[in-house]
Amino acid sequence: MVERVSATPQTLALIAVLENRNGPLLFHQSGGCCDGSAPMCFPAGEFKIGSQDVFMGEIGGAPFYMSRSQFEYWKHTHLIIDVVKGRGAGFSLEAPEGVRFLTRSRLLSDAELAELAKSEPEKS
């Protein structure tokens, strides 16, 4: 099964810490001005997912979304969520830890894209 999003071991460890402290989590790939294009982590239920958000998969058991308009730019990539030292400028839960989540990416292969196309609903 082809995944659109994954996480580094360091990210998974941080997710476990944040989940232990805050309960279930949710990620949304920001496309905003303050954090540029940073993955944002929130307690589940504190960020409203709308009809224009696309479910990308799960990392560390937490759902990961991005806006449909942003997905159009990223649909050919696999997102790898990493964690690096330094504070982001947003409201993401990892900020007090002195680290921030960072999105790395790689292009999906032709085989991966073909596999994903099989599971996408037909467009009318």
C-alpha positions in Angstrom: 0.0 0.0 0.0 1.4 3.4 -1.0 1.4 6.0 1.7 1.3 9.8 1.0 2.8 10.7 4.3 5.3 9.2 6.8 7.4 10.3 9.7 11.0 9.9 10.9 11.7 7.9 14.1 12.4 11.2 15.9 9.1 12.5 14.8 7.3 9.4 16.0 9.0 9.7 19.4 7.9 13.3 19.7 4.3 12.5 18.7 4.2 9.9 21.5 5.3 12.5 24.0 2.8 15.1 22.8 0.0 12.5 22.7 0.8 11.4 26.2 0.6 15.0 27.4 -2.3 16.2 25.2 -4.4 13.1 24.2 -5.2 12.3 20.6 -3.6 14.5 18.0 -4.3 15.8 14.5 -1.9 17.2 11.9 -2.6 19.8 9.2 -0.1 20.9 6.7 -0.1 24.7 7.0 0.0 26.8 3.9 -0.2 30.0 5.9 2.1 33.0 5.9 3.5 32.8 9.4 4.9 29.3 9.2 5.2 29.0 5.5 4.4 25.4 4.8 4.9 23.8 8.2 3.1 20.8 9.5 1.0 21.9 12.5 0.1 19.6 15.4 -3.1 20.1 17.4 -5.1 18.3 20.0 -7.8 16.4 18.1 -10.9 18.4 17.9 -9.1 21.8 18.3 -8.6 22.3 14.5 -11.7 22.1 12.4 -11.3 19.9 9.3 -13.5 21.1 6.5 -14.8 19.8 3.2 -11.8 21.3 1.4 -9.3 19.3 3.5 -7.7 16.2 2.1 -6.8 13.2 4.3 -3.2 12.3 3.5 -2.8 9.4 6.0 -1.6 8.9 9.5 1.7 9.5 11.3 2.1 8.0 14.8 -1.6 7.2 14.8 -2.6 10.8 14.2 -4.5 11.8 11.1 -2.7 14.2 8.7 -4.6 16.6 6.4 -3.9 19.4 4.0 -6.1 21.8 2.0 -7.3 20.6 -1.3 -5.7 23.6 -3.1 -2.3 22.8 -1.5 -2.8 19.1 -2.3 -2.9 20.0 -6.0 0.7 21.2 -5.8 1.8 18.3 -3.6 -0.1 15.3 -5.1 2.9 13.9 -6.8 5.0 13.8 -3.7 5.4 11.7 -0.6 5.6 13.8 2.5 8.2 12.9 5.2 7.5 14.7 8.5 10.7 15.3 10.4 11.6 17.3 13.5 14.4 19.8 13.8 15.8 22.1 16.5 14.4 25.6 16.6 11.0 27.1 17.2 8.4 27.7 14.5 6.3 30.8 14.6 2.9 29.0 15.1 0.6 27.4 17.5 1.8 23.8 17.0 2.1 21.7 20.1 5.8 21.0 19.7 6.8 24.7 20.0 7.5 24.6 23.8 9.9 21.7 23.2 12.3 23.9 21.4 11.8 22.0 18.1 9.5 22.2 15.1 8.0 19.8 12.6 9.4 20.1 9.1 8.1 18.6 5.9 10.5 17.0 3.6 9.4 15.3 0.4 10.2 13.1 -2.5 8.5 12.6 -5.8 6.3 9.5 -6.0 7.4 6.9 -8.5 5.2 6.1 -11.6 4.3 2.8 -9.9 3.2 4.5 -6.7 1.2 7.1 -8.7 -0.5 4.2 -10.6 -1.3 2.4 -7.4 -2.8 5.6 -5.8 -4.9 6.2 -9.0 -6.6 2.8 -8.5 -7.9 3.8 -5.0 -9.0 7.4 -5.9 -12.7 7.9 -6.6 -13.6 8.5 -10.3 -14.1 12.2 -11.2 -17.3 13.1 -12.8 
